[in-house]
Amino acid sequence: MTRRTDLHGGGALSLPAASVLDNAVWAALDGPHAHLAERFGRAARYRPGVYAYAALADPADPAAWADLHALVGPGTTVRIKPVDQVPDGWEVIGGGEGIQLVGTALRAEPAPEAVRLGPADVPEILDLVARTRPGPFLKRTVEMGTYLGIRHEGRLIALAGERLRPPGWTEISAVCTDPEHRGRGLATRLVRAVAARIRERGDTPFLHAAADNTPAIRLYESIGFTPRRRSRILRLRSPGTQLCSPGTQLCSPVTQLRGPGTSGATRAF
C-alpha cells in the first residue's frame, strides 16, 4: 500500500526529485507544447481556448515579469503557477493551493470500454465538466493530449486525459464522473488507461488536485500516487502601465518583489 505523505509543512517533498515539475507549465510551453504557446522572451502562455495559464522561466526574475506584461498587455487578468511572490504593480485578485502528485506506484492498464475523444466531442465534454467541476477545460483543451471517455447508452459519463507535458512527464487531468454513475470505479479505470498511454511513450504520469479536496487526494494515493509538493496558483491583473525588459528603450522593469495577499480563492488546478 502506498504510504501517505504529510503535507502540512508545505513546500517541496523529497519524493521524487524532479525539478522540471517545479515549474511544469513553463517546462511544457518551452518543450513539448511549444506549438500551443504564445511567447515573449522569458514568459509564455497557452493560446486562447487551450488552457488559461501563463508561465515564467524564473518566477523570481523581474525581467521575466516584464516579459509577461509585454506578452499579455496592461490591465489583463492572467493565471499563473507556481508563484510565491509577485512584483509591485501586479494585483492579486484570487488564489488557491494545490497538491502535486506523482504516479510512483500507479498500476497502468488499458480500459477496453474507453473511447478516444476529439474535437467533435467537445460539447459533451464541456457539459460533463460543467456538472462535475474537475478543473479548467476549454474548447481547445483536447489539443493538449489524449482524452478518453466512457459512455453509457451513448452518453458521456466519465472522462480523463492528458494536460501539461513537461519533458519526460505528462499530467493526468479532467478526471470526472457523472454523479449518477459514481461508485463504479470509472474514474480509476480511466486514470489507469491514460497512464498506460503515457508510459508507452516513456513518460511518467503526475497530476494536481486542490489542496482542500481531501477525498480526491486520498483516492489518488490509494491507487499509487505520491504527493510531491504544494503548488500555488494565483489569478493576477497586470499593471495598467506598460513595463519592459532590461535593454529596451521603454520604461524600466519591475525590480521589487512582494509577497501576495490573496483575495478570494479559485479551485482551478
C-alpha positions as CSV (number, residue, x, y, z in Angstrom):
1,M,0.0,0.0,0.0
2,T,1.2,3.5,-0.8
3,R,2.4,5.4,2.2
4,R,0.6,8.7,2.8
5,T,2.8,11.7,2.9
6,D,2.4,14.5,5.4
7,L,2.0,17.8,3.6
8,H,1.1,20.1,6.5
9,G,4.6,21.6,6.4
10,G,4.2,22.8,2.9
11,G,6.9,23.2,0.2
12,A,8.6,20.6,-1.9
13,L,8.8,17.0,-0.8
14,S,11.8,14.7,-1.2
15,L,10.0,12.0,-3.2
16,P,10.6,12.0,-6.1
17,A,13.2,14.6,-7.0
18,A,12.2,16.1,-10.4
19,S,12.9,19.8,-10.7
20,V,11.2,20.0,-14.1
21,L,7.9,19.6,-12.2
22,D,8.7,22.6,-10.0
23,N,7.7,24.8,-13.0
24,A,5.7,22.4,-15.0
25,V,3.7,24.9,-17.1
26,W,6.8,26.6,-18.3
27,A,8.6,23.3,-19.0
28,A,5.6,22.2,-21.1
29,L,5.4,25.5,-23.0
30,D,9.1,25.6,-23.6
31,G,9.1,21.9,-24.6
32,P,6.5,19.5,-26.0
33,H,3.7,22.2,-26.0
34,A,5.7,24.9,-27.8
35,H,3.3,24.6,-30.7
36,L,0.5,25.7,-28.4
37,A,2.4,28.6,-26.9
38,E,2.4,32.4,-27.3
39,R,5.8,33.6,-26.1
40,F,7.7,36.8,-25.4
41,G,11.2,36.4,-24.1
42,R,11.1,34.5,-20.7
43,A,7.3,34.5,-20.5
44,A,4.8,32.3,-22.3
45,R,1.1,31.3,-22.1
46,Y,-1.2,28.8,-23.8
47,R,-3.1,30.0,-26.9
48,P,-6.6,31.2,-26.3
49,G,-9.1,28.4,-25.8
50,V,-6.4,25.8,-24.9
51,Y,-5.5,26.4,-21.3
52,A,-5.9,29.6,-19.2
53,Y,-2.4,29.7,-17.8
54,A,0.8,31.6,-18.3
55,A,4.3,30.8,-17.0
56,L,7.7,32.4,-16.4
57,A,11.1,30.8,-17.0
58,D,12.1,32.0,-13.5
59,P,9.3,33.5,-11.3
60,A,12.0,35.3,-9.2
61,D,13.3,37.1,-12.2
62,P,11.9,40.7,-12.6
63,A,12.8,40.7,-16.3
64,A,10.5,37.6,-16.8
65,W,7.7,39.5,-15.2
66,A,8.3,42.4,-17.6
67,D,8.2,40.0,-20.5
68,L,4.9,38.6,-19.2
69,H,3.5,42.1,-19.1
70,A,4.6,42.7,-22.6
71,L,3.0,39.4,-23.7
72,V,-0.4,39.9,-22.1
73,G,-0.7,43.7,-22.1
74,P,-1.7,46.2,-19.4
75,G,-4.8,45.6,-17.2
76,T,-5.1,41.9,-18.2
77,T,-6.2,39.0,-16.0
78,V,-3.8,36.1,-16.0
79,R,-3.5,32.8,-14.1
80,I,0.0,31.6,-13.2
81,K,1.5,28.8,-11.1
82,P,3.6,28.2,-9.1
83,V,4.4,31.7,-7.7
84,D,5.2,32.7,-4.2
85,Q,5.9,36.4,-4.8
86,V,4.7,38.9,-7.4
87,P,6.2,42.3,-8.4
88,D,4.8,45.6,-7.3
89,G,2.1,46.7,-9.6
90,W,0.6,43.3,-10.2
91,E,-2.8,43.0,-8.4
92,V,-3.6,39.6,-6.8
93,I,-7.3,39.1,-7.4
94,G,-7.6,35.4,-6.4
95,G,-5.6,32.4,-5.4
96,G,-5.5,28.9,-4.2
97,E,-3.3,26.0,-3.4
98,G,-2.9,22.5,-4.9
99,I,-1.1,19.3,-4.3
100,Q,1.1,17.8,-7.0
101,L,1.2,14.0,-7.0
102,V,3.4,11.6,-9.0
103,G,2.4,8.1,-10.1
104,T,5.2,6.3,-8.3
105,A,3.2,3.1,-7.7
106,L,0.3,3.5,-10.1
107,R,-0.8,0.4,-12.0
108,A,-1.4,1.4,-15.6
109,E,-3.6,-0.8,-17.8
110,P,-5.9,-0.2,-20.8
111,A,-9.6,0.2,-20.3
112,P,-11.4,-1.7,-23.2
113,E,-14.6,0.2,-22.8
114,A,-12.8,3.6,-23.0
115,V,-13.1,5.6,-26.3
116,R,-10.8,8.3,-27.5
117,L,-12.4,11.8,-27.6
118,G,-11.7,14.5,-30.0
119,P,-12.9,17.9,-31.2
120,A,-16.3,16.6,-32.2
121,D,-16.8,15.5,-28.5
122,V,-16.0,18.9,-27.0
123,P,-19.7,20.0,-26.4
124,E,-20.3,16.8,-24.4
125,I,-17.0,17.2,-22.6
126,L,-17.8,20.7,-21.6
127,D,-21.2,19.7,-20.4
128,L,-19.8,16.9,-18.2
129,V,-17.1,19.3,-16.9
130,A,-19.6,21.9,-16.1
131,R,-21.6,19.4,-14.0
132,T,-18.6,17.8,-12.2
133,R,-16.1,20.7,-12.0
134,P,-12.8,18.8,-12.2
135,G,-10.9,21.9,-13.1
136,P,-10.5,24.2,-16.1
137,F,-11.4,22.8,-19.5
138,L,-11.7,25.0,-22.6
139,K,-12.8,24.4,-26.2
140,R,-9.3,23.6,-27.4
141,T,-8.0,21.7,-24.3
142,V,-8.4,18.4,-26.2
143,E,-5.4,19.5,-28.3
144,M,-3.1,19.2,-25.3
145,G,-3.1,15.4,-25.4
146,T,-5.2,12.2,-25.5
147,Y,-8.6,12.3,-23.8
148,L,-10.5,9.1,-23.0
149,G,-14.1,8.7,-22.1
150,I,-16.7,6.1,-21.1
151,R,-20.2,6.2,-22.5
152,H,-23.4,4.7,-21.2
153,E,-26.2,4.3,-23.7
154,G,-24.3,6.7,-26.0
155,R,-23.9,9.5,-23.3
156,L,-20.5,10.5,-22.0
157,I,-20.4,9.7,-18.3
158,A,-16.7,9.7,-17.3
159,L,-13.6,11.4,-18.6
160,A,-9.8,11.7,-18.1
161,G,-7.0,12.9,-20.2
162,E,-3.6,14.5,-20.7
163,R,-2.8,18.1,-20.0
164,L,0.6,19.5,-19.2
165,R,3.6,17.8,-20.8
166,P,6.9,18.8,-19.3
167,P,9.8,16.8,-20.9
168,G,9.6,13.2,-19.6
169,W,6.3,13.7,-17.8
170,T,2.6,14.0,-18.6
171,E,-0.2,15.4,-16.3
172,I,-3.4,13.5,-16.0
173,S,-6.3,15.9,-15.8
174,A,-10.1,16.4,-16.2
175,V,-10.8,13.3,-14.1
176,C,-14.6,13.3,-13.6
177,T,-17.6,11.0,-13.5
178,D,-21.3,11.9,-13.8
179,P,-22.8,11.9,-10.3
180,E,-25.4,9.3,-11.3
181,H,-22.6,6.8,-12.2
182,R,-20.1,7.3,-9.4
183,G,-19.0,4.4,-7.1
184,R,-18.3,2.1,-10.1
185,G,-14.6,2.8,-10.4
186,L,-14.9,4.5,-13.8
187,A,-12.5,7.4,-13.0
188,T,-9.9,5.0,-11.7
189,R,-10.1,2.8,-14.8
190,L,-9.7,5.9,-17.0
191,V,-6.8,7.2,-14.9
192,R,-5.0,3.8,-15.4
193,A,-5.8,3.8,-19.1
194,V,-4.5,7.3,-19.6
195,A,-1.4,6.4,-17.6
196,A,-0.8,3.3,-19.8
197,R,-0.6,5.6,-22.9
198,I,1.7,7.9,-21.1
199,R,4.1,5.2,-20.1
200,E,4.0,3.7,-23.6
201,R,5.9,6.8,-24.8
202,G,8.3,6.7,-21.9
203,D,6.8,9.5,-19.8
204,T,5.8,9.4,-16.1
205,P,2.3,10.4,-15.0
206,F,1.6,13.1,-12.5
207,L,-1.4,15.2,-11.6
208,H,-2.7,18.1,-9.5
209,A,-5.6,18.3,-7.0
210,A,-6.9,21.2,-5.0
211,A,-5.3,21.1,-1.5
212,D,-8.7,21.1,0.2
213,N,-10.1,18.3,-2.0
214,T,-9.3,15.6,0.6
215,P,-11.4,12.8,-1.0
216,A,-9.7,13.1,-4.3
217,I,-6.2,13.2,-2.8
218,R,-7.0,10.1,-0.8
219,L,-8.3,8.3,-3.9
220,Y,-5.2,9.2,-5.9
221,E,-2.9,8.0,-3.0
222,S,-4.9,4.7,-2.8
223,I,-4.2,3.9,-6.4
224,G,-0.5,4.7,-6.3
225,F,0.1,8.4,-6.5
226,T,2.5,10.0,-4.0
227,P,2.2,13.7,-3.0
228,R,5.3,15.6,-4.1
229,R,4.8,19.3,-3.4
230,R,2.3,22.0,-2.8
231,S,1.8,24.3,-5.8
232,R,0.3,27.8,-5.5
233,I,-1.9,29.3,-8.2
234,L,-2.6,33.0,-8.5
235,R,-5.0,35.0,-10.5
236,L,-3.4,38.3,-11.3
237,R,-4.2,41.6,-13.0
238,S,-1.2,43.0,-14.9
239,P,-0.2,46.6,-14.2
240,G,-2.1,49.3,-16.1
241,T,1.0,50.9,-17.4
242,Q,3.4,49.4,-19.9
243,L,6.5,47.7,-18.5
244,C,9.6,46.5,-20.4
245,S,12.5,44.1,-20.3
246,P,16.0,45.4,-19.5
247,G,17.8,46.8,-22.5
248,T,14.7,48.2,-24.3
249,Q,14.0,51.9,-24.8
250,L,10.8,51.8,-22.9
251,C,10.2,52.2,-19.2
252,S,12.3,50.5,-16.5
253,P,11.4,47.0,-15.4
254,V,9.9,45.9,-12.1
255,T,12.6,45.4,-9.6
256,Q,11.0,44.8,-6.2
257,L,9.1,41.7,-5.3
258,R,6.5,41.4,-2.6
259,G,4.5,38.6,-1.1
260,P,0.9,38.2,-2.4
261,G,-2.1,38.7,-0.3
262,T,-4.9,36.8,-1.9
263,S,-8.4,38.0,-2.1
264,G,-10.9,35.3,-2.9
265,A,-10.0,31.8,-4.0
266,T,-10.1,29.6,-7.0
267,R,-10.1,25.8,-7.3
268,A,-8.7,25.9,-10.8
269,F,-5.8,23.4,-10.9
